[in-house]
Amino acid sequence: MPFAPLTAPLLSASARLVAATGSGGGSGSGTGGNGGSTTAGDWLYQLLVKAGVSPSTAHTVDTFVVRPLEVLLVIVVAVLVAHFGARAIRRLLGKVARQAANRSGGDRTGTRAHTMVAVVGNLWRFLVGVVAFFIVLGMLGINLTPLLASATVIGATIGFGAQALVRDYLSGFLLTMEDQFGIGDTVTVGSVAGGGAISGVVEDVSLRVTRVRAFDGTIWYVPNGDIRELANASRGWARAVVDVPVPVDDPATMDRIRDVAAAAARSVADDPRFPGTGPAEVLGIVGADTDRCTLRVAVRTSTGQHVAVERAVRQAVVSRLAEEGLWPSPPATS
């Protein structure tokens, strides 16, 4: 069903070829029966008749010699087209697969991409085989024009009615080839038809639908054709960003707060609990009010642990500021 729009043109072309070969076969058989005129394609028949062979014998030779050779020629051409077409598909899609594997840096991507390349190659061989099969039946005198015409109409009808399904499968194929996300990745899917953004962990990926479990436990089934924007937080590296509101009395106090916050962030970056954590830096003031400012601290870390690093940085900064007397004390209760 999802490939009906692809098979409809092929079936239409097959119908035209079958009509042409069927008309030729019908005229040839009529010639053998009454010895009358022949078509221009029965060259061997005409040659034998001119050489003095009886029409019935010439028709027999044409049927049992030329027709099998024509069928064999169609089969050979179909095999060559299927072979070289599959090779071209492997080269074209294999290049995309290698690029995706290099971007992700994992063997899983290459394996999945090569599997998809093999599937497309087999689909190409199947389509070529179907077309060649119908052509051979037409050459054997079987009139398949009504059947192929009906199949073309049915295929076109199904194709127009299943556009969304075809879009889902094609989008799923491209998502798999490019390895934009995988099972276990933390993603945010934006611009989903009928709703807003969805954030969660990918639990399953198929050609038609992607299953995402949100952070509150809700499972979302997202059709691949409805994915317009995608953010993947599980590839490469991440950054833990913490905004800390601090009181400001004078510029000297602000400089001291920056130094204390930087030292606290560096202590988290050097913590063995967070391997792969990079250098910490104080980005500066990102907001200001009459009695306080918002100081932003950032630490580069690996994917999957930036939330834990954010909590650790926030706790370390607040604790250090409180130890240095730079964090406001809670108001006294009466």
Secondary structure, 3 states (H helix, E strand, C coil): CCCHHHHHHHHHHHHHHHHHHHHHHHHHHHHHHHCCCCCCCCHHHHHHHHCCCCHHHHHHHHHHHHHHHHHHHHHHHHHHHHHHHHHHHHHHHHHHHHHHHHHHCCHHHHHHHHHHHHHHHHHHHHHHHHHHHHHHHHHCCCCCHHHHHHHHHHHHHHHHHCHHHHHHHHHHHHHHHHCCCCCCCEEEEECCCCCCCEEEEEEEECCCEEEEEECCCCEEEEEHHHCCEEEECCCCEEEEEEEEEEECCCHHHHHHHHHHHHHHHHHHHCCCCCCCCCCEEEEEEEEECCCEEEEEEEEEEECCCHHHHHHHHHHHHHHHHHHCCCCCCCCCCC
